[in-house]
Amino acid sequence: MLDSYFTLQSNIEASGEFVDRKSRFIAQLVHIESEDEANAFIEMVRKRHYDARHNVPAWILVDGRERQSDDGEPSRTSGMPTLEVLRGAGLKKVCCVVTRYFGGTLLGPGGLVRAYTAATQAAVAAAQEAGQIVEMTSVVPVDVHVAYPQYEQALRLAQDSGAKVSDTDYADAVTIHLVFKAGEQESFCAKIRELMAGREEIEVGAPEFAEF
């Protein structure tokens, strides 16, 4: 089971460009949640660059599914190099389309691999420099309901256990909304039950990926 992965922030498009012998390679990188979103972005780029010779796509999802296409370039000279850059950067839930405007000179298989790799690397580097690459961690939400006299103790125990406090509700009792890295909530739950001697209520949510 994956503990964490890197992705691009939502609603961001990072880009990078590489030029070789007048051929322009423009890499466009976005966050996606599904294959449908990848296909929609690929179609959008094809419409945007309708006059380009090639629009080469590659995408990776968090469940391990991935796709790439050479879009008419010689086999394994474009889609696979693009995908390899995404893999090498540890990225998931991303789609990259590299648009090529042909400059009139054939680059050969080696030149194409270098060009598609360089353009994709430039887009990833631009996203990294702009702080748009985020780490998503497997986390578990935990809500703890305690009486007011135990609030400070419960909060200190949560923070000592590595939790982040996402919110706090003050009503008849206090509800502390916590987020733990997956697995770290178990020792906290055991300690809080011991501390409160059964006077607490704990609700443990399902694991999910989020920034931590």
Disulfide bonds with the S-S distance in Angstrom:
none
